[in-house]
Amino acid sequence: MKACLATVIAGWAVCVFSQSSVDSVIKVTGSDEFGSAGVGIYTPEIRENMKKLYEDKFGMFVHFGPYAQLEGMWDGKEVTGEWIMKRAFIPVKDYEREAAGKFKPVKFNAADWVTIAENAGMRFIVLTAKHHDGFAMYQSKHPYNLVEFAGYGRDILKELSEECAERDMKLGFYYSQSQDWHEPGGFGNHWDFEGNLKPQDKFDAYFEEKAVMQVEELTQNYGDVFMVWFDTPVQMDDEKCQQMMDVVKANQPGALVNSRLGKGYGHFDVSIDNGKTPAVSKATWLPDLKVPWQTHESVTEGGWGYTCFGGDNDRSEEYTEFIYSLCRIVCYGGVYLLNVAPQPDGTIPQSQVNTITAMGDWLKVNGEAIYGADPSPLKFPPYAITSKPGKVYLHLKEIEGNEVKLNGLLSKVRKVYGLADVSKQALDFKQHEAQLCINLPDEKKQPRVTVIVLELEDEVSQVIDETIQQAADGSIHMPVAKCEYSVRRISYDYDAQTTRNWGGKDNQGLVWTVNVKQPGTYQVFSEDNGDEKLGYELKTPSDRLMVRPGGPVGEMTKKPVGEIGIDQPGILQITAYPADTISWFNDFRLKGVKLVPVEK
């Protein structure tokens, strides 16, 4: 590789190389984040499947294992689904006897699962081949598996892979490579085996003798594998991550690997569970390949695995929310995995089927705006927006009255119509510069989510400059709603317009792009709900300030927290990174930061 020109954009460094047919590679500033494997991993086979992932947008996640046998219950108490062994501190021998040993999904039918996915508009399936409980859901050489240990007699992965191949449904496998509560050398079980973190030699032995061996099996014995979805990469170093990448590549050259392998390795980035973002992200795109990020959610409650108190709940009133989640994820450049949890007998409960089938019914009408669609041309869209060359799609969940407004589109609109209207009857609209107002009659509104199509004169949508502008009084308003996230392990609350799960790690940067016209010293105001432990560092190109949100804890307030300087005018980035971190899942919410000039 020759000289590398690095430009930091929203916490990412984009490096341009002079080799091969690829011009650039996304690499992040931290060793733990996505992009460490470099551009060489995007081989022709990987590119083909990446294009399909980008086109398909929507897949079915399936959490299924011995935990289903327990239905979320232990000692007569409601616990959770797939994490029940950990949350209830169930000893290995007890879990073997009550969960794994009794687990026999006698009603499993691969054709039924594929049909359910097809009817939901899902284009691929990812099944848990081994979750954190260490139990293999197929006939593995390791004896702790569905066929040999449980005496089931059928290999459901083989049956599912054959059915998927026959029906042209892509299949991927989830595999927990580090966390294994059944093995002394695996991470996570501190009640049977001393400590969480294992001595290196014990973890190495577990990794080589079980994890690597089973990934070899999964990528050799089950036909064409679309992706290997790894999880919780504790104790994974660069060498182990590269080893897993090599195993997958050797056996399945086209299989995509997600970023939860660890240390920034993988082909696509994965957010926190049900992760949301305030900004469209194309940070992982290459010049000639659109590389989406991915997030996931479950139709179940009480866990991602089946529970008797959350696996059969009727969530029909939430159909709209799941549909709109898909719209928003595609809007921001992502791919959606929606989880179902089969019952112990292997059947997917009808309540779950109803939920995802409702999405399939909506996609039959509106799929044009989802499948193969590009993100919103506006980086900070007011609602879900997707696009294709010459078209923009507005996804509207709640429509008050008959006016639909959009600010920011500069391209001239030629025609507007409802996507559900097969006649494409034109809707009345007015456009003045960046302001668009559409009249949507009641009879054109659709159940759940209405999609309006804008046909443009431009193939590539032209939009306004969304850089934050300094106000006439010199103040700079930086709401979280107008920032970009530097990493995926953080989420966003669209209703409250605040961060969620921020402060768990020091690489969770918030990045604002600001046009400063009046340099100087500024009083900093932090709008948040307070936390006694968290500290975050606010940084400009010329200064930094340690912010202590403090109290009143639990109450959203805007308070002065100190002063910071900006010594040059121009378009620059202001960032906020947690310094004194708190737990991953916390109640702290940041709504924004305001800078007010200090009078001299």
C-alpha positions in Angstrom: 0.0 0.0 0.0 1.2 3.5 -0.9 0.5 6.8 0.9 -2.7 7.1 2.7 -4.7 10.3 2.8 -6.8 10.3 6.0 -9.7 12.6 6.4 -11.7 12.4 9.6 -15.4 12.5 8.9 -17.8 12.1 11.8 -15.3 10.1 13.8 -14.2 7.9 10.8 -11.0 8.0 8.8 -11.4 7.5 5.0 -8.1 6.2 3.5 -7.5 6.3 -0.2 -5.1 3.6 -1.6 -3.6 3.3 -5.0 -4.0 -0.4 -5.3 -6.7 -2.7 -6.8 -10.0 -1.7 -8.4 -11.2 -0.2 -5.1 -10.4 3.4 -4.4 -11.0 3.6 -0.7 -11.6 1.8 2.5 -13.4 2.9 5.6 -11.3 2.7 8.7 -12.3 4.1 12.1 -10.2 5.8 14.7 -10.6 3.1 17.4 -9.3 -0.4 17.1 -12.5 -1.9 18.5 -14.8 -0.4 15.8 -15.8 -1.5 12.3 -13.3 -1.2 9.4 -10.1 -2.8 10.8 -10.0 -5.6 8.2 -9.5 -3.1 5.3 -10.6 -3.0 1.7 -9.2 -6.4 0.7 -12.1 -8.3 2.3 -14.5 -7.0 -0.3 -13.8 -9.7 -2.8 -16.0 -10.3 -5.9 -17.9 -13.0 -4.0 -18.5 -10.7 -1.0 -19.5 -7.9 -3.2 -22.2 -10.0 -4.8 -23.8 -10.9 -1.5 -23.3 -7.3 -0.2 -25.3 -6.0 -3.1 -28.0 -8.6 -2.3 -28.1 -7.6 1.3 -28.4 -3.9 0.3 -31.2 -4.8 -2.1 -33.1 -7.1 0.3 -33.2 -4.8 3.4 -35.3 -7.2 5.5 -34.6 -10.5 7.1 -35.9 -12.9 9.7 -33.9 -13.5 12.9 -34.8 -16.7 14.7 -33.7 -17.2 18.3 -34.3 -20.9 19.0 -32.6 -23.2 21.5 -33.0 -25.1 24.8 -34.0 -21.9 26.6 -37.4 -22.2 24.7 -38.0 -25.4 26.7 -38.0 -23.4 29.9 -40.4 -20.8 28.4 -38.7 -18.1 30.5 -39.5 -19.6 33.8 -37.2 -20.9 36.6 -38.2 -21.8 40.1 -41.7 -20.6 39.4 -40.5 -17.1 38.5 -40.6 -15.2 35.3 -37.0 -14.6 34.2 -36.3 -14.1 30.5 -35.8 -15.9 27.2 -32.4 -16.8 25.7 -30.5 -15.3 28.7 -32.3 -17.4 31.3 -29.3 -19.5 32.2 -27.3 -16.4 33.0 -30.0 -14.3 34.6 -31.1 -17.2 37.0 -27.6 -18.6 37.5 -28.7 -22.0 36.5 -26.0 -24.6 37.0 -24.8 -26.4 33.9 -26.0 -29.8 35.2 -29.5 -28.4 35.9 -29.7 -26.6 32.5 -28.6 -29.8 30.8 -31.3 -31.8 32.6 -34.2 -29.4 32.4 -33.6 -27.5 29.2 -31.1 -29.2 26.8 -32.0 -32.8 27.7 -35.7 -32.3 27.2 -35.5 -30.1 24.1 -37.1 -32.0 21.2 -38.8 -29.7 18.6 -40.9 -32.5 17.1 -43.1 -30.1 15.1 -40.3 -28.3 13.4 -41.1 -27.9 9.7 -38.5 -26.0 7.6 -41.1 -25.4 4.8 -43.4 -23.6 7.3 -40.6 -21.3 8.5 -39.6 -20.4 5.0 -43.2 -19.7 4.0 -43.7 -17.5 7.1 -40.6 -15.5 6.1 -41.7 -15.2 2.5 -45.2 -14.0 3.5 -43.6 -11.4 5.7 -41.6 -10.0 2.7 -38.3 -11.2 4.3 -35.5 -12.1 1.9 -33.1 -14.0 4.2 -33.1 -15.9 7.5 -30.5 -15.9 10.3 -30.9 -18.8 12.8 -29.1 -19.2 16.1 -26.8 -22.1 15.5 -25.2 -21.7 19.0 -26.3 -19.1 21.5 -24.5 -18.2 24.7 -25.8 -21.3 26.5 -23.3 -23.2 24.3 -25.8 -25.7 22.8 -25.4 -26.5 19.1 -28.6 -26.6 17.2 -27.3 -29.1 14.7 -25.3 -32.4 14.6 -21.9 -31.1 15.7 -18.8 -33.1 16.5 -19.0 -31.5 19.9 -21.4 -33.7 21.9 -23.4 -30.9 23.4 -25.8 -30.6 20.5 -29.5 -31.1 19.5 -29.0 -34.5 17.8 -26.6 -36.3 20.2 -27.1 -34.7 23.6 -30.9 -34.3 23.3 -31.5 -37.4 21.3 -33.7 -35.5 18.8 -32.5 -37.5 15.8 -32.9 -34.7 13.2 -30.6 -31.9 12.1 -32.8 -28.9 11.7 -30.0 -26.8 10.2 -29.7 -29.3 7.4 -33.4 -29.4 6.8 -33.7 -25.6 6.8 -30.7 -25.2 4.5 -32.1 -27.6 2.0 -35.5 -25.9 2.0 -33.9 -22.4 1.7 -31.8 -23.6 -1.3 -34.9 -25.0 -3.0 -36.9 -21.8 -2.4 -34.1 -19.3 -3.2 -34.2 -18.0 0.4 -30.8 -16.9 1.7 -29.7 -18.5 5.0 -27.3 -17.3 7.6 -26.2 -18.6 11.0 -25.8 -16.8 14.3 -22.8 -18.0 16.4 -21.7 -16.9 19.8 -17.9 -17.2 19.5 -16.8 -15.9 22.9 -19.7 -16.3 25.4 -20.4 -19.9 26.2 -21.9 -20.7 29.6 -21.5 -24.4 29.2 -17.7 -24.5 28.9 -15.1 -23.8 31.6 -13.0 -21.8 29.1 -15.9 -19.8 27.5 -16.8 -16.4 28.7 -19.8 -15.6 31.0 -20.4 -18.4 33.5 -19.1 -17.3 36.9 -21.4 -19.4 39.0 -20.1 -22.8 37.8 -16.6 -21.7 36.8 -14.6 -19.1 38.6 -14.6 -15.6 37.1 -16.0 -14.2 33.9 -12.8 -13.4 32.1 -10.9 -16.7 31.6 -7.1 -17.3 31.8 -5.8 -17.0 28.3 -4.8 -20.6 27.9 -8.4 -21.8 28.9 -10.1 -19.4 26.5 -7.6 -20.3 23.8 -8.5 -24.0 24.2 -12.2 -23.3 24.2 -11.8 -21.1 21.1 -9.8 -23.7 19.1 -11.5 -26.9 20.2 -15.1 -25.7 20.0 -15.7 -22.3 18.5 -13.4 -22.6 15.5 -14.3 -26.3 15.0 -18.1 -25.4 14.9 -17.7 -22.5 12.6 -15.8 -24.9 10.3 -18.8 -27.3 10.5 -21.4 -24.5 9.8 -19.5 -23.3 6.8 -18.7 -26.7 5.3 -21.8 -28.8 5.9 -24.9 -26.7 5.1 -24.7 -25.5 1.6 -24.5 -21.9 0.6 -24.2 -19.7 3.7 -25.3 -16.1 3.2 -23.8 -14.7 6.4 -22.2 -15.7 9.8 -23.6 -13.4 12.5 -21.2 -13.3 15.5 -22.0 -11.9 18.9 -20.4 -10.5 22.1 -16.7 -10.6 21.2 -15.3 -10.6 24.7 -11.6 -11.8 24.8 -11.4 -11.7 21.0 -8.1 -10.3 19.9 -7.0 -9.4 16.4 -5.5 -12.8 15.8 -8.7 -14.6 16.7 -10.8 -12.3 14.7 -8.6 -12.8 11.6 -8.7 -16.5 12.2 -12.5 -16.6 12.1 -12.5 -14.4 9.0 -10.1 -16.8 7.3 -12.2 -19.9 8.3 -15.4 -18.4 6.9 -13.6 -17.2 3.7 -12.0 -20.5 3.0 -15.3 -22.5 3.2 -17.8 -19.8 2.1 -16.0 -17.1 0.0 -19.2 -15.1 -0.3 -20.5 -15.3 3.3 -20.8 -12.0 4.9 -19.5 -11.5 8.5 -20.9 -8.9 10.8 -18.9 -6.5 13.0 -19.7 -8.3 16.2 -16.9 -10.7 15.4 -14.9 -8.0 17.3 -12.0 -5.6 16.9 -13.4 -3.9 13.9 -13.5 -7.0 11.7 -16.4 -7.9 9.5 -18.0 -6.9 6.2 -20.9 -4.8 7.6 -21.5 -2.8 10.8 -24.1 -3.8 13.4 -25.7 -1.3 15.8 -26.9 -1.8 19.4 -30.1 -3.9 19.6 -32.9 -2.0 18.0 -30.4 0.8 17.4 -31.7 4.2 16.1 -29.8 7.1 14.7 -30.6 10.8 14.2 -28.6 11.0 10.9 -28.4 9.1 7.6 -25.1 7.2 7.6 -23.1 6.3 4.5 -19.9 6.1 6.5 -19.3 2.4 5.5 -19.9 2.9 1.8 -17.1 2.3 -0.7 -17.0 4.4 -3.9 -18.4 1.5 -5.9 -20.2 -0.5 -3.2 -23.0 0.4 -0.9 -22.3 -1.2 2.5 -25.3 -0.9 4.8 -25.3 -1.1 8.6 -27.8 -3.4 10.3 -29.9 -3.4 13.4 -32.4 -5.9 14.8 -35.6 -6.0 17.0 -37.9 -8.8 18.2 -41.7 -9.2 17.9 -41.5 -11.0 21.3 -41.5 -9.5 24.7 -39.6 -10.7 27.8 -36.7 -11.9 25.7 -35.6 -12.8 22.2 -36.2 -16.5 22.9 -39.7 -17.9 23.5 -41.3 -17.2 26.9 -44.8 -18.1 28.1 -45.3 -14.5 29.2 -44.1 -12.7 26.1 -43.9 -15.1 23.2 -47.6 -15.3 22.5 -48.6 -11.7 23.2 -50.9 -10.1 20.6 -49.0 -7.1 19.3 -51.5 -6.2 16.5 -51.7 -2.7 17.8 -47.9 -2.4 17.2 -47.9 -3.6 13.6 -47.5 0.1 12.5 -44.5 0.5 14.7 -42.7 -2.5 13.2 -43.5 -1.3 9.7 -42.3 2.2 10.5 -39.1 0.8 12.1 -38.3 -0.8 8.7 -39.0 2.4 6.9 -36.8 4.4 9.2 -33.9 1.9 9.2 -33.8 2.0 5.4 -34.2 5.7 5.5 -31.0 6.0 7.5 -29.0 3.5 5.3 -29.6 0.3 7.3 -30.9 -3.3 7.0 -33.5 -4.7 9.4 -33.5 -8.1 11.1 -36.8 -8.8 12.9 -36.7 -11.7 15.3 -39.2 -14.4 16.0 -39.1 -17.1 18.7 -40.4 -20.6 18.1 -42.1 -22.5 20.8 -40.3 -25.6 22.3 -42.0 -27.8 19.7 -40.5 -25.8 16.8 -43.6 -23.9 15.7 -43.7 -20.2 15.4 -46.7 -18.9 17.4 -49.6 -17.5 15.4 -49.4 -14.1 17.2 -45.8 -13.6 15.9 -46.8 -14.8 12.4 -49.7 -12.3 12.4 -47.3 -9.5 13.2 -44.7 -10.1 10.5 -47.3 -11.1 7.9 -48.9 -7.7 8.4 -45.5 -6.3 7.3 -45.5 -8.5 4.3 -49.0 -7.3 3.3 -47.7 -3.7 3.5 -44.6 -4.6 1.5 -46.7 -6.1 -1.3 -48.1 -2.6 -1.9 -45.1 -0.5 -0.9 -42.0 -2.6 -1.5 -40.8 -0.3 -4.2 -39.9 2.2 -1.6 -37.9 -0.4 0.5 -36.3 -3.0 -1.6 -33.1 -1.7 -3.3 -33.9 1.8 -2.0 -31.2 4.3 -1.1 -31.4 6.4 2.1 -32.9 9.8 2.4 -31.1 12.5 0.4 -31.5 14.7 3.5 -29.1 13.7 6.2 -31.5 14.8 9.0 -34.9 13.9 7.5 -38.1 15.0 9.4 -39.6 11.5 9.0 -38.7 8.4 7.1 -37.7 9.1 3.5 -36.1 6.7 1.0 -35.0 7.3 -2.6 -34.2 5.9 -6.0 -32.8 7.6 -9.0 -35.3 10.3 -10.0 -37.7 9.5 -7.1 -38.1 10.3 -3.4 -40.5 8.3 -1.2 -42.1 9.9 1.9 -43.2 7.4 4.6 -45.9 8.9 6.7 -47.1 7.3 9.9 -49.2 10.0 11.4 -50.8 12.6 9.1 -52.6 15.5 10.7 -55.1 17.1 8.3 -54.5 16.9 4.6 -51.2 18.7 4.2 -47.9 17.0 4.0 -44.9 19.3 4.2 -41.2 18.8 3.4 -38.4 21.3 3.8 -35.0 20.9 2.2 -35.6 19.4 -1.3 -34.2 21.6 -4.0 -34.8 19.4 -7.0 -37.9 20.3 -9.0 -40.8 17.9 -8.5 -42.6 16.9 -11.7 -45.3 14.7 -10.2 -46.6 13.5 -6.8 -48.8 10.4 -6.2 -49.5 7.7 -3.6 -47.5 4.5 -4.0 -50.6 2.5 -3.2 -52.5 4.1 -6.0 -52.1 1.8 -9.1 -53.5 4.6 -11.3 -50.8 7.0 -10.1 -53.3 9.8 -9.9 -51.4 13.1 -9.4 -51.8 14.8 -6.1 -51.9 18.6 -5.9 -48.7 20.2 -4.6 -46.9 23.6 -4.3 -43.2 24.0 -4.4 -41.3 27.2 -3.6 -37.5 26.9 -3.5 -36.9 24.2 -0.7 -40.5 24.2 0.5 -42.9 21.5 -0.7 -46.5 21.3 0.4 -48.7 18.4 -0.8 -52.5 18.0 -0.5 -53.3 14.5 0.5 -57.0 13.7 0.5 -58.4 11.4 3.2 -59.2 8.7 0.6 -55.5 8.5 -0.4 -54.3 7.8 3.1 -53.3 4.2 3.8 -53.6 2.0 6.9 -50.4 2.1 9.1 -48.0 3.9 6.8 -48.7 5.9 3.7 -46.0 6.3 1.1 -46.0 9.3 -1.2 -43.9 9.3 -4.4 -42.1 12.4 -5.6 -40.9 12.1 -9.2 -38.1 14.6 -9.8 -36.4 16.2 -12.7 -33.0 15.3 -11.3 -31.8 11.7 -11.2 -29.8 12.6 -8.0 -31.8 14.6 -5.5 -30.5 18.1 -4.7 -31.0 19.2 -1.1 -30.2 22.2 1.1 -27.0 22.6 3.0 -27.7 21.0 6.4 -24.6 22.4 8.2 -25.5 24.0 11.5 -25.4 27.7 11.0 -24.4 30.2 13.7 -27.4 32.3 14.7 -27.6 36.1 14.2 -26.9 36.6 17.9 -23.8 34.5 17.7 -25.1 31.5 19.5 -24.6 28.0 18.2 -27.4 25.5 18.8 -26.3 21.8 18.6 -29.2 19.5 19.2 -28.6 15.7 19.3 -31.2 15.6 16.4 -28.6 17.3 14.2 -25.5 15.3 15.1 -23.9 12.2 13.7 -22.9 9.2 15.7 -19.3 8.0 15.4 -20.1 4.4 16.4 -23.2 2.1 16.4 -23.2 1.2 20.1 -25.6 4.0 20.9 -29.2 4.7 20.1 -31.6 7.7 19.8 -35.1 8.5 20.9 -37.0 10.0 18.0 -39.9 11.3 20.2 -37.8 13.0 22.9 -35.0 13.8 20.4 -32.4 12.6 22.9 -29.6 10.1 23.2 -30.3 6.6 24.5 -27.7 4.3 26.0 -25.0 7.0 25.7 -22.2 7.0 28.2 -21.3 3.3 28.3 -18.1 3.6 26.4 -15.6 6.4 25.7 -15.8 6.0 21.9 -19.5 7.0 21.6 -18.9 10.3 19.9 -21.5 12.8 19.0 -20.3 15.0 16.1 -21.8 18.3 14.9 -20.7 20.0 11.7 -21.0 23.8 12.3 -20.4 26.9 10.2 -18.7 29.4 12.6 -18.6 33.0 11.5 -17.7 34.7 14.8 -14.9 33.0 16.7 -14.5 33.7 20.4 -15.2 32.4 23.8 -18.6 30.7 24.5 -20.6 29.9 27.6 -21.7 26.2 27.3 -25.2 25.1 28.2 -25.9 21.3 28.4 -29.5 20.2 28.1 -29.8 16.8 29.8 -31.5 14.9 32.6 -28.4 14.8 34.9 -26.1 12.1 36.1 -23.7 12.2 39.1 -21.2 9.8 37.6 -21.0 10.7 33.9 -18.6 13.3 32.5 -18.3 14.1 28.8 -15.6 16.1 26.9 -16.8 18.8 24.6 -14.2 19.6 22.0 -13.7 22.2 19.4 -10.6 22.4 17.0 -9.0 24.8 19.5 -10.3 24.0 22.9 -11.9 21.4 25.1 -14.2 21.3 28.2 -15.0 18.6 30.7 -18.7 18.7 31.2 -20.3 17.4 34.4 -24.0 17.1 33.9 -24.7 16.6 37.6 -28.2 17.2 39.0 -31.0 17.5 39.2 -30.9 13.9 38.2 -33.9 12.6 36.3 -35.2 16.1 35.3 -34.5 17.5 31.8 -32.8 20.9 32.4 -30.6 23.3 30.5 -27.7 24.6 32.6 -24.4 26.4 32.3 -21.4 24.0 32.6 -18.4 26.1 31.7 -16.7 28.0 28.8 -15.0 26.9 25.6 -13.1 28.7 22.8 -13.3 28.6 19.0 -10.4 30.5 17.5 -11.1 30.3 13.8 -14.1 30.8 11.5 -15.2 28.3 9.0 -16.9 24.9 8.8 -15.7 22.7 11.6 -16.6 19.8 13.8 -17.5 20.0 17.5 -17.6 16.7 19.3 -18.8 15.2 22.6 -17.3 12.0 23.9 -18.1 10.3 27.3 -15.1 10.6 29.6 -16.2 9.1 32.9 -18.4 6.3 31.6 -21.5 4.8 33.1 -23.3 1.5 32.4 -24.3 0.4 28.9 -28.0 0.6 29.6 -28.6 3.8 31.6 -31.2 6.5 32.1 -29.0 9.4 31.0 -30.4 11.5 28.2 -28.6 14.4 26.4 -30.9 16.6 24.2 -28.3 19.0 23.0 -25.6 21.6 23.7 -25.8 25.4 23.2 -22.9 27.8 22.9 -23.6 31.5 23.8 -20.9 34.2 23.1 -19.3 35.6 26.2 -19.4 39.4 26.2 -16.0 40.9 26.4 
